[in-house]
Amino acid sequence: RIEYHERLIAAYGVLHKFETSSNITSDGVNDENDGDGGGGGSDDNPWAAEAQSWLDTHEAVAGRGSLDADLPPGAMIAAAASGASAEEPMAFSRFVKCCEPKLVSIPGDDGATNDGGEDENNAHLRKKRAVYLCDSSRDRRSALVRLFRPLTADVFAFRVVGDIFGRLGVADDRGTMQRYFGEWFTSLPAGTASSLTISSRSFRPPLRWLREMVGVLIEDELSKTEESAEGGDANADGDFDPCDAEGLTYLRDLHIFVSDASDLPRAFLLASACREAVSSETSKREERTYGRVSQREAVEPWDCLLRKIRVCLLATLRLHGGPPLGQFPVTVSHVSSGRAFSVYEWVARDELSISHNHDEIVDLEDACRMCRQAFDPSSPAGDGAERVRTLGRVWRAASAAGRGGRAARFFMADNDQPGPLLLYLGGFNRPVKLAAHRALLLGGKWSEQPESIHILRDTVSALRALEADGGRYRSLAAAVRLELWQSCLRPVYRAVFFGFDDVPELREELVGPLCADPGWLHELSRVALEVLILITRTAQPSGSDGTERLMPDSAHSVGGAERGGVAATDAGDDVDLPWKNVWPSAKGDMLLENFESRARPVETTALEAHRAIVSASQLTEDFSSLAYCVPSFEDMFQRHSLFAPAAVPSSCTEYQVEFLRRAVVRKALLAVGPIVDRFVLESIENLGRSWGFDLAQLRARFLLAMYDVGKDDMITDDLLSMGPHQLDIPLFIDGGLEIVSARLHDAVSTLRGIKTHRGIVAVLDADTCKWVKEQ
């Protein structure tokens, strides 16, 4: 306890002395360069120049001040480093509140003793009591702003940071010190962070701190290698590798911190500073160690990380202003995991920002696949000032489109015109996967704008594209089509027939007025029937009973690779070979795999029952009559309805027959010219087929209804020339004879009432007139 208080008092004394000193000056205006720690600004460091361009582009796309909008409380203190009068010194009570004692294990000498309980692998560790910052991120960051504030001052205050943490007993914990530095750096205002790491005029104390950290890490690793060689370790050959078997890199904890950082512009700036520090220090050590320390190998992990951040920036800024890209913040680690985001979804969103028309998007994908301007920003091909400027134009063009300007859509006409996101993520140019995501995205958009039926039609166009490549994607098509029905269309019909009480997915104030619009319902039913037909196409025989069900097929699924084999969607795509080793990996798709894994077998009887109800809704405005026509009508359009067998009558019931008769008469009354053909009967025939009604009889009844309402001139020869297997001839003759008789009787009755025509009636055969009247 005494040691804890002694450390607190000693560390606070150093901090308080610095904060009350009258000699603090801002390094941002210091023109002197120290040969060992300054210089090397953006003029001769392309990564630093790129970092600055990302900061500028983010401000241009997201708005001025957006980089500092989410800084934690107290972060702006760092911007006031030009004098001690800018802020009051930190109170001792506040300093104590931010600290807590810990017993930690740190690397020690060979003769160091442990407290016991360690195994041989941890024999080189020793226990030590030290004072760390608390777990509260708010308090910890407010303290870090103060503790690292000397790095914003001049060269004379540079070593104060090491002195403070040394008195706390934390300086030897390299990992914690790196994490503290990362937290402090990402809490700085963007302008301050930039001037401290990029400006060629600045002494740049943060880079000096990082270089010293790299130097200490190199010495530690060299010492371990020498000790292993002297001890006769069979695994030690005297060589030094900056990346050991565990993937250790210089500033490894900062590497992890940057990978987990969601503030991508600051993450890129911090990574560029770390890369510069590693490069500078290892370059100086390479000659001294006769190549045992390799600059090229040391900076390679940082180069890879910077390119990955570049890709994340490309996607987030290109799609800025739209819905969130996922449930998690966009970080390199999240994207690398493959379980937090679907990059295919990002590309599909960008395609939809260009056009909703499926044919236009297909042309765009083909053009991107063949375009020579394409390059991969996650590879060295994406390095260079010109490439960075190209990506910057992509982001700015997307921002201009969001403000009412023209989006960067096509790039063939003008070499300076940036292309779509797909041009730089060519590994994700998989038409079927992209079509699946477009269908899901358009379905979600239609749910927000249900009055826009054209969005739903575009959705169906994307669903049709899932049948490409001869059924290779059958399981994917089934899952996506089923998802669209379940989440978008099914709730609407449940609300139409039974109200909004058990449909929490819909907003009644938005959908309710549309449900009362017959025209909207008719258009919706046409699209819904097409979706149900597409679902039917993906059903396949399953089970000994021979019934058809939609069954997930692991051999044809997106996630087939995870289930023991190469996924069909990733196999045999030779056109994508140049993109196979890019980041992020184009293999697998988290969202589509989840949809496939949730897909359940669809009962064909239930599917037919739903199709029949949707068809019937097009033929009547009195939905109450459907309750008599469909068994278990109240159970339809629930979440489980498609997955349980539906009761199917063995033959067409009398209610169904009556419904069809009324529908035929209604269709005839509503028919408009100049002609009607067989396609007019499509909806009625679909319903009759579902209910098992004789379609030949149905067509005959429609023709008779047309004659009965006096629309003879609309009937085409195509309808009258149907054969016995298409038209119920006996029914048509009998019904036609009744209509002819009725018309003749009306004509005779009319002639009898006219004096000048009574003579004509008198010569008619009496028995014939009587028979016509009876008919």
MODASUL-V920677 format. One line per field, one symbol per residue. phi: phi as a letter, one per 30 degrees, with the letter a starting at -180 (. if undefined). Layout:
phi->???
This chain:
phi->.ddddddddddddddddddcdccdbdddcdddcddcbciidddcbdddddeddddddddddcjdiddcdcddeiddeddcddadddbdedddddddddcadbcbcbebddddccdjjddddcddcbdacbccddddddddddddeddcdedccdddcdddddddddddicedddddddddddddddcdeeddddddbceddddheedddddddddddddddddddddddddidddccidcbdcddcidbdheddddeddcdcddddddddddddddddddddddddddchidccdddddedddddddddedddeddddcdjcdedldcddbddddddiccbcdedddddddddcacdddddddddddddcddddacdccedddjdddddddddeddddddddcjdcddccbddbddddcdeddcbddcdcedddddddddddddddddbddcddddddddddddddcdhhidceddddddddddddccdedddddddbjcdcbddccddccedddccedddddddddddddddddddddbeajddidcbdcdcddccdceddcjkddddccicddcedcdcccddddiaedddddddddcdcddddddddddddddddcaccdddddddcdhedcdicdcddcbecdbddbddddddddddddddddddddbddbbbddddeddddddddciddddddddddddddddcicedddcddddcddddcbddedddddddddddddddddddddddcedcdddddddddddddddddd
